[in-house]
Amino acid sequence: MLEKYKKEYSQSVNQYIIVDFDGIVKESDDIIFKDLVGQNIATVHPFFESVHSALQDIDQTHVFSCIHLTNPKNETIITDIIVKTFDGKQLPMIVILDLTIHYNNYQTTAQVRNESVINSQILELKNNYLQEKEAFKNAFIANFSHELRDPLTGILTFSDILKKTNLNVEQLNYLKVIDSSSNYLKQLIEDILDISKIEAGRLELVINPFNLRELLEDIEKVFKVKAQQKGIELITNFNDNLPAIVGGDTLRLRQVLSNLLENAIKFTEVGTVTFNVSLNQIRAQKANVHFQIKDTGIGMEKDHLEDIFTSFSQINSSQVHNKGAGLGLAISKHLVSLSHSVINVDSTPGEGSTFSTNINFKLDFNYKIKKKKKETVSKPKSDKKYSILLVEDSEITQLSILKILASKGNYFLDIVTRGEDVIPRIENSEFDLVLMDIKLPNSYGDEITKLIRKMPEREHKKVPVIALTARVFKDDLKRYKKAGINDVIKKPFDEEALISKIEEYLK
């Protein structure tokens, strides 16, 4: 049986043909093409007309690769053809090698390889595009928020100044609206920057010891007022067995809890919001604390529970009371994930929602909270005037700082708007402090500070430099410090933030 199959299906794929010098076939084994003897080889395929010159060469071998022929079955075969001549007396030989399978396999392999290379290049282009898009977005957000902070600084500053003037009740009410809108805009800018940090992987927790109960009580005071203004009740239950001092990021914990409480109050028209905090367990120098915020608000469908944690996403956006950019819960989810935890949510339409999370805090009974000393800062004496150089191109920020310092009566303010004018101004004057905007036309405040630190006169190069900027990423702060900047005032700032920081360096 095996021999029968071998005879039936196995065959040589090479044909050997002897021709004379004019191309007439003298002998052939008829493996591929039959009955060629006596015919001109050119009858097999027009290609063979081109081998006539090769037949005249003496003792040469010519190889023609990837020649497409049509066999007697009317099938296209791919061949290599060898034309071998000898000493001029012996007749030439033509060998036809049927390499169809070889070439097809090679073509398939090459096609797969090419497709793989193309797909890899497409993926690389997509990645480059996404990276460029992400970089553009982050740069746009940073620059746009920076531009927003200057006018916002002006609003906050002049709002504070207006409060100190003689206003009637109606004007004070208008001022409260301005303050409320300004604070909302300020928080919105912070949220957008946080989302930018999250997507860039630059948002990190800063672990320090803090008093957990004091933090919870501070949050309670703020949101009891907000709940009362909404006409609902905030109920708090803080277990007595909560550890007093824990290690964690107090700023980010406050942000998470505030976002959840803000969300609960916003979506509750009638009833209560309950804020529960309890201790799950203490193990391996860690305290696991359970936070739960429950409301009697509008609730949500189960299909929408994941959507609420997506940036710029809102549920029931058609309802009047649902305002906001949809960032708070997305930020909270990420902040909680940095502590290797999750936010759980359970909700029933028309009955309310419950948000909860379990967070681990470090426990170290050697923790000591650094208490802020009251009046540790030496305030400028009333009989002494301090000279301050402001490097700032924004007229709004210039006017804001001018008004704040003028109201104190202890400062002379000199203003420079261009980076190239800073060093000459310092050389020709004596300043007690420099307020330096980081983003200036055609220059940057940290680079200018480096030049100040290289000045030959000790009193010049040692002058305190405080940056005014919205760029306060971790990498930015490292760069400022390396440049010789002493401290940072984050835009937008108010009178208290500005004066306290100035006074700290004018001891």
ABEGO torsion letter per residue (X at the ends): XAAAAAAAABBBABBBBBBBAAGBBABBAGAABBGABGBBAAAABAAAAAAAAAAABBGBBBBBBGBBBBBAAGBBBBBBBBBBBBAGABBBBBBBBBAAAAAAAAAAAAAAAAAAAAAAAAAAAAAAAAAAAAAAAAAAAAAAAAAAAAAAAAAAAAAAAAAABBBBAAAAAAAAAAAAAAAAAAAAAAAAAAAAAAAAGABBBBBBBBBAAAAAAAAAAAAAAAAAAAGBBBBBBBBAABBABBBBBAAAAAAAAAAAAAAAAAABABEBBBBBBBBABBBGGBBBBBBBBBBABAEBBAAAAAAAABBGBBBGAABAABBEAGAAAAAAAAAAAAAGBBBBBBBBBGAEBBBBBBBBBBBBAABBBBBBBBGABBBBBAABBBBBBBBBABAAAAAAAAAAAAAAGABBBBBBABAAAAAAAAAABBBABBBBBABBBGBBAAAAAAAAAABABAAAAABBBBBBBABABAAAAAAAAAAGBABBBBOBBBAAAAAAAAAAAAX
